[in-house]
């Protein structure tokens, strides 16, 4: 195993504007190597002696000294990306943006994407159902308009569901797990999936249907009929989808979808494993 530092020891060198400027200069659209003099010039260092001191504080954990100069370590690259994303320096709020899709619970066209403290929530203003909630970095907010934010959040949300259900945390790389539980929507009880990391605690909730959209049987079912789910938003993947809880001890949920008179049914176990697939044709 490699070297391990305490969190206080690791973060202490970053509490200086000159040092974070060094990390930013070495990243600059991608990791690179710069000489002492080039770095000093890029960061507008006041004195050579003072700049050398700051480099020593960073070298070893955030910087690596080579025969050609200084380059970022993996930790340095991660810090540079965090700085660029604005994740630790910015908090974004945006006015609610209307979404054209109908609410899957009440059917009204009153869905909105709301952003507070970098977190985007897709919610129905009529029945107050919360359909999606995801932290979206400030860098993403800077590069997307009010019209494109919902699409970007949907794609990121789908990617994270797939990664977590595959047993891998998209934020720290540790193992992840998916479990089912009850969710109350108005007066109705529905099944939902909680995907969570076993180490850093990152987690998101989603409908059971969202965990099977990339299953080969589902992709094939739609492809053979000239359709695709790729661009459908998770807050409304289509009225042809349905869920039915067959058991909650252990959990087993039947997810169905249909096109014309053809139907596809999947039995989903409590860890989101698809245990059975049945396709029936109406012709």
DRENGURO-594587 format. One line per 3 residues: number of its first residue (from 1); their letters; for each residue x negated, y, z negated of N, C-alpha, C. Coordinates in nm, 4 decimals. Layout:
NUM> A> X/Y/Z/X/Y/Z/X/Y/Z; ...
This chain:
1> XXX> -0.0842/-0.1198/0.0000/0.0000/0.0000/0.0000/-0.0878/0.1249/0.0000; -0.0341/0.2342/0.0578/-0.1104/0.3576/0.0628/-0.0985/0.4371/-0.0655; -0.1511/0.5595/-0.0591/-0.1533/0.6468/-0.1765/-0.0127/0.6996/-0.2078
4> XXX> 0.0185/0.7074/-0.3361/0.1463/0.7631/-0.3810/0.1213/0.8798/-0.4743; 0.1919/0.9901/-0.4514/0.1789/1.1092/-0.5360/0.3121/1.1375/-0.6033; 0.3047/1.2080/-0.7161/0.4285/1.2523/-0.7803/0.4903/1.3616/-0.6940
7> XXX> 0.6221/1.3801/-0.7061/0.6890/1.4814/-0.6252/0.6366/1.6214/-0.6551; 0.6082/1.6519/-0.7821/0.5567/1.7845/-0.8167/0.4192/1.8078/-0.7555; 0.3367/1.7049/-0.7556/0.2028/1.7169/-0.6972/0.2106/1.7323/-0.5455
10> XXX> 0.3045/1.6631/-0.4842/0.3167/1.6687/-0.3389/0.3687/1.8037/-0.2906; 0.4671/1.8606/-0.3619/0.5297/1.9838/-0.3139/0.4570/2.1106/-0.3585; 0.3738/2.1029/-0.4612/0.3062/2.2216/-0.5128/0.2256/2.2974/-0.4062
13> XXX> 0.1516/2.2301/-0.3171/0.0737/2.3046/-0.2172/0.1580/2.3833/-0.1181; 0.2873/2.3532/-0.1080/0.3710/2.4192/-0.0075/0.4242/2.5543/-0.0548; 0.4039/2.5870/-0.1814/0.4579/2.7111/-0.2348/0.3734/2.8325/-0.2029
16> XXX> 0.3341/2.8466/-0.0773/0.2503/2.9597/-0.0357/0.2767/2.9864/0.1118; 0.3021/3.1126/0.1461/0.3384/3.1478/0.2831/0.2252/3.1185/0.3811; 0.1001/3.1391/0.3375/-0.0137/3.1142/0.4261/-0.0238/2.9656/0.4625
19> XXX> 0.0048/2.8787/0.3666/-0.0072/2.7338/0.3910/0.1053/2.6827/0.4799; 0.2273/2.7310/0.4584/0.3350/2.6884/0.5484/0.3121/2.7426/0.6895; 0.2460/2.8587/0.6996/0.2121/2.9127/0.8318/0.1125/2.8212/0.9030
22> XXX> 0.0204/2.7619/0.8271/-0.0764/2.6678/0.8847/-0.0028/2.5465/0.9404; 0.0905/2.4932/0.8633/0.1655/2.3756/0.9071/0.2466/2.4075/1.0323; 0.3097/2.5246/1.0349/0.3867/2.5639/1.1526/0.2978/2.5804/1.2747
25> XXX> 0.1790/2.6396/1.2552/0.0870/2.6612/1.3669/0.0359/2.5295/1.4243; 0.0168/2.4299/1.3394/-0.0322/2.3010/1.3867/0.0782/2.2198/1.4548; 0.2024/2.2520/1.4280/0.3123/2.1804/1.4937/0.3438/2.2469/1.6283
28> XXX> 0.3938/2.3690/1.6244/0.4116/2.4523/1.7434/0.4585/2.3740/1.8661; 0.5815/2.3243/1.8644/0.6419/2.2450/1.9722/0.5892/2.1017/1.9787; 0.5128/2.0593/1.8818/0.4605/1.9228/1.8796/0.3257/1.9198/1.8112
31> XXX> 0.2929/1.8117/1.7380/0.1662/1.8054/1.6644/0.0466/1.8266/1.7557; -0.0506/1.9054/1.7092/-0.1729/1.9279/1.7847/-0.2896/1.9459/1.6888; -0.4097/1.9548/1.7432/-0.5307/1.9743/1.6635/-0.5881/2.1123/1.6934
34> XXX> -0.6244/2.1849/1.5875/-0.6829/2.3180/1.6047/-0.8060/2.3319/1.5171; -0.9016/2.4083/1.5665/-1.0227/2.4343/1.4896/-0.9933/2.5314/1.3763; -1.0879/2.5424/1.2837/-1.0746/2.6344/1.1710/-1.0487/2.7764/1.2218
37> XXX> -1.1289/2.8212/1.3176/-1.1170/2.9591/1.3666/-0.9855/2.9816/1.4407; -0.9421/2.8821/1.5190/-0.8171/2.8965/1.5927/-0.6983/2.9032/1.4967; -0.7035/2.8233/1.3899/-0.5967/2.8260/1.2904/-0.5944/2.9584/1.2162
40> XXX> -0.7112/3.0072/1.1799/-0.7203/3.1340/1.1078/-0.6630/3.2473/1.1921; -0.6927/3.2436/1.3218/-0.6418/3.3462/1.4119/-0.4903/3.3345/1.4290; -0.4421/3.2106/1.4431/-0.2994/3.1886/1.4654/-0.2163/3.2295/1.3440
43> XXX> -0.2721/3.2155/1.2255/-0.1981/3.2474/1.1035/-0.2323/3.3856/1.0479; -0.3190/3.4584/1.1194/-0.3578/3.5944/1.0807/-0.4104/3.5987/0.9371; -0.5039/3.5060/0.9081/-0.5647/3.5005/0.7750/-0.6430/3.6276/0.7454
46> XXX> -0.6371/3.6740/0.6198/-0.7061/3.7973/0.5811/-0.8565/3.7765/0.5693; -0.8968/3.6706/0.5016/-1.0399/3.6445/0.4820/-1.0695/3.4978/0.5095; -1.1939/3.4708/0.5513/-1.2359/3.3336/0.5794/-1.2361/3.2492/0.4527
49> XXX> -1.2860/3.3070/0.3435/-1.2950/3.2324/0.2180/-1.1559/3.1966/0.1654; -1.0646/3.2926/0.1702/-0.9291/3.2675/0.1220/-0.8574/3.1640/0.2077; -0.8805/3.1699/0.3395/-0.8169/3.0746/0.4298/-0.8714/2.9331/0.4065
52> XXX> -1.0011/2.9223/0.3831/-1.0625/2.7917/0.3557/-1.0038/2.7302/0.2295; -0.9737/2.8117/0.1313/-0.9134/2.7625/0.0072/-0.7754/2.7015/0.0351; -0.6953/2.7727/0.1154/-0.5612/2.7231/0.1467/-0.5678/2.5915/0.2251
55> XXX> -0.6639/2.5810/0.3155/-0.6788/2.4567/0.3909/-0.7134/2.3396/0.2988; -0.7973/2.3644/0.1999/-0.8359/2.2578/0.1071/-0.7146/2.2070/0.0289; -0.6218/2.2965/-0.0046/-0.5034/2.2552/-0.0794/-0.4114/2.1646/0.0037
58> XXX> -0.4169/2.1814/0.1351/-0.3302/2.1042/0.2238/-0.3957/1.9760/0.2746; -0.5296/1.9785/0.2819/-0.6019/1.8655/0.3416/-0.5929/1.7410/0.2532; -0.5635/1.6304/0.3182/-0.5509/1.5043/0.2465/-0.4086/1.4536/0.2506
61> XXX> -0.3136/1.5421/0.2169/-0.1743/1.4992/0.2172/-0.0979/1.5525/0.3385; -0.1175/1.6810/0.3685/-0.0458/1.7399/0.4812/-0.1335/1.7599/0.6040; -0.2633/1.7729/0.5834/-0.3561/1.7907/0.6943/-0.4636/1.6837/0.6899
64> XXX> -0.5181/1.6538/0.8086/-0.6318/1.5627/0.8189/-0.7414/1.6358/0.8959; -0.8624/1.6379/0.8399/-0.9731/1.7033/0.9082/-1.0441/1.6031/0.9991; -1.0627/1.6403/1.1253/-1.1299/1.5551/1.2230/-1.2499/1.6300/1.2797
67> XXX> -1.3246/1.5647/1.3683/-1.4407/1.6305/1.4288/-1.3992/1.7445/1.5214; -1.2733/1.7462/1.5620/-1.2243/1.8522/1.6518/-1.1465/1.9612/1.5781; -1.1259/1.9442/1.4485/-1.0539/2.0446/1.3720/-0.9543/1.9813/1.2774
70> XXX> -0.8394/2.0451/1.2628/-0.7368/1.9979/1.1681/-0.6113/1.9538/1.2438; -0.5502/1.8472/1.1927/-0.4257/1.7971/1.2501/-0.3309/1.7592/1.1375; -0.2036/1.7482/1.1685/-0.1035/1.7159/1.0672/-0.0980/1.5659/1.0395
73> XXX> -0.0797/1.5308/0.9134/-0.0474/1.3932/0.8768/0.1019/1.3706/0.9030; 0.1498/1.2492/0.8784/0.2933/1.2225/0.8938/0.3740/1.3122/0.8009; 0.3267/1.3297/0.6774/0.3966/1.4179/0.5830/0.3985/1.5612/0.6348
76> XXX> 0.2882/1.6039/0.6956/0.2814/1.7390/0.7510/0.3783/1.7595/0.8649; 0.3903/1.6588/0.9511/0.4852/1.6667/1.0625/0.6281/1.6764/1.0100; 0.6593/1.5986/0.9074/0.7948/1.6012/0.8520/0.8275/1.7371/0.7903
79> XXX> 0.7291/1.7958/0.7213/0.7502/1.9289/0.6634/0.7694/2.0315/0.7747; 0.6892/2.0217/0.8807/0.7003/2.1168/0.9922/0.8382/2.1083/1.0568; 0.8868/1.9869/1.0736/1.0192/1.9693/1.1340/1.1286/2.0227/1.0431
82> XXX> 1.1126/2.0027/0.9128/1.2113/2.0546/0.8179/1.2142/2.2068/0.8208; 1.0957/2.2684/0.8304/1.0882/2.4148/0.8399/1.1582/2.4627/0.9663; 1.1294/2.3958/1.0792/1.1871/2.4360/1.2068/1.3387/2.4173/1.2080
85> XXX> 1.3870/2.3120/1.1430/1.5317/2.2857/1.1421/1.6074/2.3839/1.0542; 1.5363/2.4482/0.9603/1.6020/2.5395/0.8681/1.6746/2.4688/0.7555; 1.6526/2.3375/0.7410/1.7275/2.2581/0.6431/1.7107/2.3092/0.5002
88> XXX> 1.5925/2.3643/0.4673/1.5671/2.4099/0.3306/1.5715/2.5620/0.3165; 1.5895/2.6326/0.4275/1.5813/2.7784/0.4226/1.7083/2.8502/0.4667; 1.8023/2.7800/0.5274/1.9223/2.8448/0.5795/2.0483/2.7719/0.5327
91> XXX> 2.1534/2.8480/0.5145/2.2849/2.7924/0.4841/2.3849/2.8567/0.5791; 2.4449/2.7751/0.6651/2.5320/2.8256/0.7710/2.6791/2.8067/0.7350; 2.7569/2.9138/0.7519/2.9026/2.9073/0.7459/2.9561/2.9537/0.8813
94> XXX> 3.0600/2.8857/0.9321/3.1206/2.9258/1.0583/3.2719/2.9305/1.0411; 3.3346/3.0182/1.1173/3.4811/3.0265/1.1146/3.5392/2.8985/1.1728; 3.6586/2.8567/1.1261/3.7210/2.7348/1.1797/3.7380/2.7409/1.3308
97> XXX> 3.7103/2.6280/1.3968/3.7241/2.6165/1.5420/3.8330/2.5144/1.5732; 3.9290/2.5523/1.6558/4.0383/2.4619/1.6914/3.9878/2.3478/1.7785; 4.0407/2.2269/1.7536/4.0091/2.1084/1.8329/4.1363/2.0646/1.9046
100> XXX> 4.1249/2.0338/2.0331/4.2429/2.0040/2.1143/4.3119/1.8730/2.0782; 4.2372/1.7761/2.0259/4.2947/1.6432/2.0011/4.4020/1.6470/1.8920; 4.5034/1.5625/1.9038/4.6062/1.5562/1.7988/4.5552/1.4837/1.6754
103> XXX> 4.6107/1.5158/1.5617/4.5760/1.4469/1.4380/4.6287/1.3035/1.4454; 4.5471/1.2030/1.4174/4.5937/1.0641/1.4251/4.6929/1.0271/1.3151; 4.7059/1.1122/1.2119/4.7961/1.0819/1.1010/4.9332/1.1472/1.1158
106> XXX> 4.9350/1.2751/1.1575/5.0651/1.3432/1.1678/5.1026/1.3796/1.3110; 5.0078/1.3643/1.4051/5.0385/1.3868/1.5458/5.0369/1.5311/1.5912; 5.0185/1.6262/1.5007/5.0179/1.7673/1.5396/4.8827/1.8070/1.5984
109> XXX> 4.8835/1.9111/1.6809/4.7595/1.9613/1.7404/4.7037/2.0742/1.6531; 4.6704/2.0392/1.5309/4.6231/2.1400/1.4365/4.4899/2.0985/1.3720; 4.4073/2.0249/1.4466/4.2755/1.9878/1.3953/4.1796/2.1063/1.4065
112> XXX> 4.0926/2.1182/1.3072/3.9932/2.2253/1.3050/3.8580/2.1704/1.2611; 3.7522/2.2292/1.3161/3.6167/2.2008/1.2697/3.5749/2.3183/1.1815; 3.5480/2.2889/1.0548/3.5113/2.3934/0.9592/3.3688/2.3701/0.9108
115> XXX> 3.2922/2.4765/0.8981/3.1528/2.4645/0.8544/3.1301/2.5486/0.7304; 3.0803/2.4836/0.6255/3.0423/2.5529/0.5029/2.9131/2.4922/0.4509; 2.8153/2.5768/0.4260/2.6853/2.5323/0.3745/2.6288/2.4193/0.4612
118> XXX> 2.6280/2.4409/0.5917/2.5715/2.3488/0.6920/2.6551/2.2233/0.7152; 2.7575/2.1990/0.6356/2.8366/2.0769/0.6468/2.9619/2.1022/0.7302; 2.9814/2.0191/0.8327/3.0968/2.0310/0.9216/3.2043/1.9321/0.8784
121> XXX> 3.3262/1.9811/0.8651/3.4410/1.8971/0.8315/3.5459/1.9122/0.9404; 3.5932/1.8000/0.9927/3.7066/1.8014/1.0858/3.8298/1.7671/1.0043; 3.9235/1.8610/1.0006/4.0381/1.8488/0.9110/4.1650/1.8945/0.9803
124> XXX> 4.2775/1.8365/0.9402/4.4069/1.8780/0.9933/4.4683/1.9827/0.9009; 4.5037/2.0956/0.9555/4.5602/2.2028/0.8730/4.7076/2.1789/0.8419; 4.7703/2.0814/0.9076/4.9107/2.0514/0.8806/4.9269/1.9510/0.7673
127> XXX> 4.8546/1.8368/0.7758/4.8701/1.7336/0.6723/4.7515/1.7275/0.5771; 4.6503/1.8141/0.6001/4.5303/1.8239/0.5145/4.4425/1.6980/0.5163; 4.4638/1.6090/0.6130/4.3784/1.4902/0.6233/4.2376/1.5314/0.6655
130> XXX> 4.1367/1.4816/0.5945/3.9971/1.5061/0.6299/3.9488/1.3869/0.7112; 3.9115/1.4105/0.8369/3.8810/1.3015/0.9295/3.7315/1.2766/0.9452; 3.6505/1.3748/0.9164/3.5054/1.3603/0.9342/3.4358/1.4673/0.8511
133> XXX> 3.3251/1.4275/0.7875/3.2463/1.5232/0.7106/3.0994/1.4870/0.7266; 3.0191/1.5815/0.7776/2.8796/1.5500/0.8067/2.7921/1.6740/0.7916; 2.6805/1.6569/0.7233/2.5813/1.7643/0.7149/2.5139/1.7791/0.8502
136> XXX> 2.5126/1.8995/0.9027/2.4559/1.9273/1.0351/2.3515/2.0375/1.0178; 2.2241/2.0101/1.0472/2.1160/2.1050/1.0175/2.1355/2.2415/1.0831; 2.0852/2.3470/1.0185/2.0970/2.4816/1.0756/2.0429/2.4920/1.2175
139> XXX> 1.9363/2.4161/1.2476/1.8825/2.4179/1.3842/1.9863/2.3761/1.4857; 2.0715/2.2808/1.4482/2.1793/2.2394/1.5362/2.2836/2.3474/1.5529; 2.3138/2.4179/1.4438/2.4102/2.5267/1.4520/2.3580/2.6405/1.5397
142> XXX> 2.2266/2.6627/1.5382/2.1695/2.7706/1.6187/2.1755/2.7400/1.7674; 2.1745/2.6122/1.8042/2.1667/2.5766/1.9464/2.3001/2.5311/2.0048; 2.4039/2.5276/1.9225/2.5358/2.4897/1.9730/2.6362/2.6013/1.9469
145> XXX> 2.7268/2.6185/2.0419/2.8324/2.7184/2.0282/2.9496/2.6588/1.9512; 3.0485/2.7430/1.9203/3.1682/2.6934/1.8530/3.2366/2.5844/1.9356; 3.2274/2.5955/2.0681/3.2923/2.4977/2.1552/3.2184/2.3640/2.1586
148> XXX> 3.0850/2.3656/2.1432/3.0076/2.2417/2.1567/2.9734/2.1754/2.0233; 2.9929/2.2464/1.9130/2.9624/2.1887/1.7805/3.0405/2.0594/1.7550; 3.1723/2.0542/1.7805/3.2441/1.9293/1.7535/3.1875/1.8091/1.8287
151> XXX> 3.1513/1.8280/1.9555/3.0954/1.7184/2.0346/2.9616/1.6735/1.9779; 2.8767/1.7693/1.9407/2.7455/1.7363/1.8858/2.7583/1.6621/1.7535; 2.8481/1.7084/1.6679/2.8694/1.6427/1.5387/2.9238/1.5016/1.5587
154> XXX> 3.0155/1.4852/1.6531/3.0713/1.3534/1.6814/2.9626/1.2549/1.7236; 2.8726/1.2988/1.8107/2.7659/1.2095/1.8588/2.6703/1.1726/1.7446; 2.6358/1.2696/1.6615/2.5475/1.2412/1.5500/2.6156/1.1481/1.4500
157> XXX> 2.7431/1.1695/1.4259/2.8201/1.0869/1.3328/2.8258/0.9417/1.3811; 2.8528/0.9229/1.5097/2.8582/0.7879/1.5666/2.7228/0.7185/1.5547; 2.6178/0.7934/1.5847/2.4830/0.7349/1.5762/2.4526/0.6899/1.4335
160> XXX> 2.4880/0.7698/1.3361/2.4569/0.7364/1.1974/2.5414/0.6191/1.1463; 2.6652/0.6117/1.1891/2.7469/0.4964/1.1521/2.6843/0.3680/1.2060; 2.6467/0.3702/1.3335/2.5878/0.2509/1.3947/2.4586/0.2105/1.3251
163> XXX> 2.3749/0.3092/1.2922/2.2465/0.2799/1.2290/2.2656/0.2237/1.0888; 2.3540/0.2859/1.0115/2.3791/0.2387/0.8753/2.4415/0.0994/0.8746; 2.5362/0.0748/0.9654/2.5992/-0.0574/0.9717/2.5016/-0.1646/1.0190
166> XXX> 2.3967/-0.1231/1.0883/2.2918/-0.2171/1.1288/2.1938/-0.2452/1.0155; 2.2165/-0.1792/0.8986/2.1326/-0.2048/0.7822/2.0111/-0.1171/0.7696; 2.0141/0.0014/0.8342/1.8973/0.0883/0.8368/1.9392/0.2321/0.8081
169> XXX> 1.8734/0.2983/0.7134/1.9060/0.4375/0.6801/1.8416/0.5329/0.7804; 1.9195/0.6212/0.8449/1.8635/0.7135/0.9437/1.7855/0.8292/0.8829; 1.7913/0.8467/0.7504/1.7197/0.9583/0.6887/1.5887/0.9180/0.6226
172> XXX> 1.5841/0.7972/0.5627/1.4603/0.7586/0.4931/1.4026/0.6258/0.5405; 1.4766/0.5520/0.6223/1.4251/0.4270/0.6764/1.4447/0.3051/0.5884; 1.5034/0.3214/0.4712/1.5250/0.2075/0.3809/1.6434/0.1239/0.4288
175> XXX> 1.6676/0.0138/0.3585/1.7817/-0.0696/0.3943/1.9122/-0.0002/0.3564; 2.0171/-0.0330/0.4302/2.1486/0.0263/0.4057/2.2533/-0.0844/0.4048; 2.3682/-0.0527/0.3507/2.4756/-0.1508/0.3443/2.6097/-0.0842/0.3700
178> XXX> 2.7051/-0.1637/0.4186/2.8394/-0.1133/0.4452/2.9391/-0.1961/0.3650; 3.0304/-0.1284/0.2970/3.1325/-0.1968/0.2176/3.2678/-0.1319/0.2424; 3.3746/-0.2092/0.2283/3.5100/-0.1579/0.2482/3.5753/-0.1227/0.1154
181> XXX> 3.6656/-0.0254/0.1225/3.7452/0.0111/0.0055/3.8758/0.0753/0.0508; 3.9573/0.1138/-0.0444/4.0858/0.1768/-0.0130/4.0693/0.3270/0.0039; 4.1521/0.3828/0.0918/4.1575/0.5273/0.1079/4.3037/0.5692/0.1149
184> XXX> 4.3408/0.6687/0.0363/4.4780/0.7194/0.0371/4.4893/0.8351/0.1350; 4.5818/0.8264/0.2276/4.6116/0.9344/0.3221/4.7589/0.9664/0.3073; 4.7881/1.0754/0.2342/4.9262/1.1060/0.2029/4.9829/0.9973/0.1125
187> XXX> 5.0895/0.9343/0.1568/5.1512/0.8271/0.0796/5.1067/0.6891/0.1279; 5.0144/0.6856/0.2236/4.9718/0.5591/0.2807/4.8339/0.5183/0.2306; 4.8150/0.3876/0.2178/4.6858/0.3314/0.1817/4.6215/0.2731/0.3064
190> XXX> 4.4994/0.3103/0.3320/4.4266/0.2589/0.4472/4.2914/0.2041/0.4018; 4.2312/0.1219/0.4870/4.0971/0.0728/0.4589/3.9964/0.1714/0.5159; 3.8852/0.1891/0.4481/3.7760/0.2686/0.5019/3.6443/0.1999/0.4691
193> XXX> 3.5408/0.2377/0.5416/3.4086/0.1804/0.5215/3.3169/0.2861/0.4608; 3.2455/0.2473/0.3564/3.1423/0.3328/0.2989/3.0074/0.2772/0.3397; 2.9302/0.3570/0.4141/2.7954/0.3188/0.4577/2.6963/0.3950/0.3705
196> XXX> 2.6046/0.3243/0.3040/2.5152/0.3928/0.2109/2.3749/0.3324/0.2121; 2.2786/0.4185/0.1838/2.1390/0.3771/0.1746/2.1113/0.3236/0.0339; 2.0321/0.2182/0.0258/2.0016/0.1585/-0.1041/1.8913/0.2331/-0.1771
199> XXX> 1.8262/0.3294/-0.1103/1.7141/0.4010/-0.1740/1.7434/0.5492/-0.1968; 1.7707/0.6236/-0.0890/1.7860/0.7692/-0.1041/1.9288/0.8108/-0.1378; 2.0253/0.7181/-0.1257/2.1626/0.7498/-0.1615/2.2430/0.8155/-0.0511
202> XXX> 2.1840/0.8345/0.0680/2.2603/0.8938/0.1788/2.3790/0.8041/0.2107; 2.4961/0.8665/0.2314/2.6135/0.7861/0.2612/2.7164/0.8644/0.3410; 2.7955/0.7921/0.4178/2.9080/0.8507/0.4892/3.0230/0.7500/0.4869
205> XXX> 3.1450/0.8020/0.4990/3.2641/0.7180/0.5064/3.3215/0.7258/0.6472; 3.3851/0.6185/0.6902/3.4437/0.6185/0.8238/3.5555/0.5147/0.8308; 3.6444/0.5245/0.9297/3.7458/0.4213/0.9492/3.6801/0.2897/0.9929
208> XXX> 3.7468/0.1791/0.9712/3.6937/0.0495/1.0136/3.6758/0.0479/1.1649; 3.7690/0.1090/1.2368/3.7614/0.1124/1.3832/3.6298/0.1711/1.4320; 3.5793/0.2722/1.3625/3.4563/0.3386/1.4065/3.3365/0.2449/1.4061
211> XXX> 3.3420/0.1382/1.3278/3.2280/0.0466/1.3179/3.2235/-0.0555/1.4309; 3.3314/-0.0657/1.5100/3.3344/-0.1679/1.6158/3.3314/-0.1090/1.7566; 3.3246/0.0217/1.7706/3.3335/0.0834/1.9028/3.2192/0.0429/1.9946
214> XXX> 3.1034/0.0081/1.9375/2.9897/-0.0339/2.0191/2.9751/-0.1853/2.0263; 3.0717/-0.2575/1.9715/3.0639/-0.4039/1.9777/3.0717/-0.4479/2.1249; 2.9916/-0.5462/2.1661/2.9906/-0.5886/2.3070/3.1283/-0.6236/2.3621
217> XXX> 3.2117/-0.6871/2.2801/3.3445/-0.7250/2.3279/3.4300/-0.6021/2.3583; 3.4150/-0.4966/2.2754/3.4913/-0.3736/2.2963/3.4405/-0.2995/2.4200; 3.3088/-0.2854/2.4299/3.2496/-0.2168/2.5449/3.2895/-0.2878/2.6741
220> XXX> 3.2814/-0.4208/2.6746/3.3167/-0.4988/2.7927/3.4659/-0.4864/2.8269; 3.5507/-0.4893/2.7248/3.6954/-0.4799/2.7441/3.7315/-0.3512/2.8171; 3.6720/-0.2416/2.7753/3.7011/-0.1123/2.8392/3.6331/-0.1004/2.9753
223> XXX> 3.5102/-0.1488/2.9845/3.4352/-0.1381/3.1108/3.5049/-0.2142/3.2232; 3.5528/-0.3343/3.1928/3.6197/-0.4157/3.2941/3.7483/-0.3523/3.3435; 3.8005/-0.2569/3.2680/3.9243/-0.1890/3.3074/3.8984/-0.0446/3.3490
226> XXX> 3.7715/-0.0161/3.3777/3.7341/0.1148/3.4313/3.7396/0.2286/3.3330; 3.7257/0.1974/3.2035/3.7305/0.3018/3.1020/3.6094/0.2921/3.0091; 3.5880/0.3988/2.9317/3.4759/0.4035/2.8383/3.5164/0.4803/2.7129
229> XXX> 3.4593/0.4381/2.6004/3.4849/0.5064/2.4733/3.3738/0.6041/2.4371; 3.2729/0.6129/2.5203/3.1516/0.6866/2.4855/3.1785/0.8303/2.4443; 3.2684/0.8978/2.5145/3.2910/1.0394/2.4867/3.4163/1.0670/2.4042
232> XXX> 3.4792/0.9612/2.3546/3.5970/0.9840/2.2707/3.5531/1.0222/2.1292; 3.6172/1.1227/2.0697/3.5781/1.1651/1.9346/3.6250/1.0659/1.8290; 3.5476/1.0506/1.7236/3.5820/0.9553/1.6192/3.7075/0.9958/1.5419
235> XXX> 3.7427/1.1239/1.5451/3.8633/1.1652/1.4718/3.9907/1.1259/1.5487; 3.9769/1.0835/1.6742/4.0914/1.0326/1.7490/4.0414/0.9534/1.8691; 4.0176/0.8237/1.8491/3.9638/0.7410/1.9575/4.0726/0.6927/2.0530
238> XXX> 4.1978/0.7228/2.0224/4.3054/0.6855/2.1127/4.4217/0.6206/2.0396; 4.5414/0.6438/2.0898/4.6613/0.5912/2.0242/4.6756/0.4406/2.0418; 4.5954/0.3814/2.1308/4.6061/0.2367/2.1526/4.5403/0.1545/2.0423
241> XXX> 4.4684/0.2222/1.9527/4.3979/0.1516/1.8458/4.4875/0.1355/1.7229; 4.4698/0.0234/1.6536/4.5439/0.0001/1.5304/4.4612/-0.0806/1.4314; 4.4927/-0.0663/1.3036/4.4250/-0.1418/1.1978/4.5295/-0.2049/1.1063
244> XXX> 4.4998/-0.3265/1.0601/4.5886/-0.3931/0.9651/4.5051/-0.4703/0.8636; 4.5257/-0.4401/0.7368/4.4520/-0.5096/0.6311/4.5145/-0.6465/0.6096; 4.4356/-0.7520/0.6328/4.4835/-0.8881/0.6127/4.4545/-0.9361/0.4708
247> XXX> 4.3455/-0.8837/0.4123/4.3082/-0.9218/0.2765/4.2140/-0.8164/0.2211; 4.2226/-0.7917/0.0906/4.1261/-0.7015/0.0280/4.0437/-0.7720/-0.0795; 4.0552/-0.9047/-0.0871/3.9735/-0.9820/-0.1814/3.9542/-1.1246/-0.1293
250> XXX> 3.8562/-1.1471/-0.0402/3.7643/-1.0483/0.0144/3.8315/-0.9663/0.1250; 3.7649/-0.8572/0.1636/3.8201/-0.7713/0.2652/3.8179/-0.8383/0.4022; 3.9282/-0.8227/0.4744/3.9359/-0.8641/0.6142/4.0367/-0.7724/0.6825
253> XXX> 3.9927/-0.7019/0.7840/4.0782/-0.6061/0.8534/4.0853/-0.6446/1.0009; 4.2062/-0.6481/1.0535/4.2238/-0.6727/1.1965/4.2295/-0.5383/1.2692; 4.1390/-0.5201/1.3643/4.1360/-0.3996/1.4474/4.1787/-0.4397/1.5875
256> XXX> 4.2773/-0.3698/1.6421/4.3281/-0.4030/1.7753/4.3244/-0.2816/1.8669; 4.3110/-0.3100/1.9954/4.3221/-0.2063/2.0973/4.3836/-0.2693/2.2205; 4.4475/-0.1886/2.3034/4.5133/-0.2429/2.4216/4.5037/-0.1463/2.5382
259> XXX> 4.4987/-0.2043/2.6572/4.5034/-0.1270/2.7816/4.6065/-0.1956/2.8698; 4.7073/-0.1193/2.9084/4.8209/-0.1770/2.9814/4.8793/-0.2907/2.8970; 4.8816/-0.4137/2.9511/4.9395/-0.5255/2.8757/4.8331/-0.6159/2.8152
262> XXX> 4.7073/-0.5755/2.8255/4.5976/-0.6567/2.7714/4.5608/-0.6069/2.6314; 4.5315/-0.7007/2.5424/4.4987/-0.6642/2.4045/4.3706/-0.7324/2.3584; 4.2944/-0.6591/2.2780/4.1733/-0.7120/2.2161/4.1891/-0.6987/2.0652
265> XXX> 4.1670/-0.8094/1.9937/4.1788/-0.8089/1.8477/4.0483/-0.8566/1.7862; 3.9995/-0.7822/1.6860/3.8765/-0.8178/1.6166/3.9046/-0.8296/1.4683; 3.8555/-0.9366/1.4065/3.8636/-0.9505/1.2619/3.7314/-0.9020/1.2038
268> XXX> 3.7387/-0.8028/1.1151/3.6196/-0.7394/1.0593/3.6089/-0.7727/0.9113; 3.4950/-0.8294/0.8711/3.4719/-0.8656/0.7322/3.4298/-0.7463/0.6489; 3.4137/-0.7684/0.5172/3.3898/-0.6572/0.4253/3.2564/-0.5871/0.4445
271> XXX> 3.1585/-0.6506/0.5132/3.0325/-0.5826/0.5426/3.0297/-0.5309/0.6858; 3.1468/-0.5192/0.7488/3.1715/-0.4714/0.8860/3.1257/-0.5702/0.9930; 3.0922/-0.6934/0.9550/3.0613/-0.7951/1.0537/3.1891/-0.8386/1.1252
274> XXX> 3.1845/-0.8430/1.2584/3.2983/-0.8921/1.3350/3.2925/-1.0447/1.3349; 3.3896/-1.1066/1.2708/3.3859/-1.2523/1.2534/3.4682/-1.3263/1.3580; 3.5529/-1.2545/1.4312/3.6360/-1.3205/1.5317/3.6819/-1.2184/1.6351
277> XXX> 3.6831/-1.2615/1.7622/3.7306/-1.1756/1.8718/3.8307/-1.2548/1.9544; 3.9478/-1.1951/1.9782/4.0497/-1.2613/2.0582/4.1008/-1.1634/2.1631; 4.0967/-1.2076/2.2889/4.1483/-1.1241/2.3978/4.2675/-1.1932/2.4619
280> XXX> 4.3775/-1.1210/2.4760/4.4964/-1.1772/2.5388/4.5369/-1.0903/2.6560; 4.5893/-1.1540/2.7584/4.6311/-1.0836/2.8792/4.7809/-1.0933/2.8948; 4.8425/-0.9823/2.9323/4.9870/-0.9801/2.9488/5.0311/-1.0254/3.0852
283> X> 4.9347/-1.0435/3.1766/4.9719/-1.0826/3.3131/4.9904/-1.2334/3.3241
